[in-house]
Amino acid sequence: MLRFPAKIRGIRGAVAVALLTVCVQSADAAESPGELGTIHQTLERYLHATYARDFKNAYAHIAAQDQRLKDQRTFVRERGSFAGFALETARRLAVYMETSLLEH
């Protein structure tokens, strides 16, 4: 099992909480069921890409405002993407991850 140092686990947790907070705020602001579906699809694609450590793909799903802060090459390099067999295997496993929106 791959273990990350506590500092990295803390950062990953903070990022996950921030992402979910943004999604909840976006879902609250959604004006139609179609818009809510789009938010869910974007979140799901981002989560699948990050699970597979396919950060090149994940970058396409972050907000344009965040993309202006960091270019794709830096984003990918800082996170350490998988490549080759490992990337393909992780992508295939990510497909089995299920997500759903919860009503509050």
Buried (B, 14 or more C-beta within 10 A) or exposed (E): EEEEEEEEEEEEEEEEEEBEEBBBEBBEEBEEEEEBEEBBEBBBBBBBBBBBBBBBBBBEBBEEEEEEEEEBEEBBEEEEBBEEEEBEEBBEEBEEEEEEBEEE
